[in-house]
Amino acid sequence: MRTEHEEQRDLVMWFRQTFPTVRIFAIPNGGQRSRTTGGKLKAEGVSAGVPDLYIPQLRCWIEMKREKGGTVSPVQRDWIAYLESIGDTVIVGYGCADAVKKIKLLG
């Protein structure tokens, strides 16, 4: 089974090849960190639950999940609701192919 990392990597690669003039970037919230590093990042503004990727031109956030078995946590649902309430678009991509399909629907 493919990991969330692999799905996100492939999505970013597809996006950058398909839309070379549109910027996409990752929000590095995940991963294992030491307690010290975690504390420093939190002090710098890292917030749990923020979606994984952002496309500024589209005001679109993307939360990546594995194709099968990925779930949206309560703190992620809270961020999604907030972002949508301020007019941004949020996509939850269950694998790269699902995220690609949803991005294409944005027009």
CORPETA-V925421 format. One record per residue. RES is the residue in three letters. PHI is phi in whole degrees, 0 to 359 (* if undefined). PSI is psi in degrees with one decimal (none if undefined). NEAR is the number of other ideal C-beta (glycine too) atoms within 12 Angstrom. Layout:
RES:PHI:PSI:NEAR + RES:PHI:PSI:NEAR
//
This chain:
MET:*:136.4:11 + ARG:287:145.5:21 + THR:276:164.2:20 + GLU:300:-38.2:31 + HIS:302:-47.1:20 + GLU:297:-42.3:17 + GLU:298:-44.7:33 + GLN:292:-42.9:36 + ARG:303:-45.8:21 + ASP:293:-36.4:24 + LEU:296:-46.1:38 + VAL:298:-42.1:30 + MET:299:-46.2:18 + TRP:299:-46.6:25 + PHE:298:-46.6:35 + ARG:293:-31.1:19 + GLN:284:-35.9:14 + THR:280:-37.3:16 + PHE:233:69.8:21 + PRO:297:-19.4:11 + THR:260:-0.7:11 + VAL:255:129.8:20 + ARG:272:141.7:17 + ILE:225:140.3:32 + PHE:215:158.5:20 + ALA:267:149.1:26 + ILE:255:107.9:27 + PRO:281:71.2:21 + ASN:268:-24.4:28 + GLY:268:-174.1:25 + GLY:95:160.6:17 + GLN:277:134.5:7 + ARG:221:157.2:15 + SER:289:162.2:10 + ARG:299:-39.1:10 + THR:295:-48.1:10 + THR:297:-43.1:15 + GLY:302:-42.4:18 + GLY:296:-41.0:12 + LYS:295:-44.7:13 + LEU:296:-41.0:21 + LYS:298:-41.7:15 + ALA:296:-29.2:11 + GLU:278:-7.2:12 + GLY:115:2.0:12 + VAL:297:132.5:19 + SER:234:128.4:19 + ALA:300:140.5:18 + GLY:94:-12.7:24 + VAL:295:135.8:28 + PRO:304:160.0:41 + ASP:288:-34.3:37 + LEU:226:155.0:36 + TYR:222:138.0:30 + ILE:242:96.2:32 + PRO:303:-42.5:14 + GLN:300:-32.0:16 + LEU:261:-2.9:25 + ARG:48:47.9:18 + CYS:238:125.3:33 + TRP:259:146.5:38 + ILE:231:123.0:42 + GLU:259:115.3:40 + MET:268:139.4:43 + LYS:227:160.6:30 + ARG:298:156.5:24 + GLU:301:-39.5:22 + LYS:231:133.4:14 + GLY:94:-7.5:13 + GLY:281:136.3:25 + THR:232:150.8:14 + VAL:270:124.9:23 + SER:282:164.2:19 + PRO:303:-40.9:12 + VAL:292:-32.9:17 + GLN:291:-41.1:29 + ARG:299:-38.8:18 + ASP:297:-45.5:19 + TRP:298:-43.2:28 + ILE:300:-45.4:26 + ALA:298:-42.7:18 + TYR:297:-49.2:19 + LEU:299:-41.1:27 + GLU:292:-33.6:20 + SER:293:-22.6:12 + ILE:261:10.1:13 + GLY:95:3.0:12 + ASP:277:159.9:23 + THR:261:140.4:26 + VAL:232:128.6:35 + ILE:249:133.2:36 + VAL:255:112.6:31 + GLY:261:116.8:36 + TYR:269:79.1:27 + GLY:96:162.7:29 + CYS:299:-46.9:31 + ALA:300:-41.0:18 + ASP:295:-42.8:25 + ALA:296:-42.3:40 + VAL:302:-47.7:26 + LYS:302:-43.3:16 + LYS:289:-36.2:27 + ILE:296:-42.1:30 + LYS:298:-29.9:17 + LEU:289:-16.9:14 + LEU:291:-19.7:22 + GLY:89:none:8
//
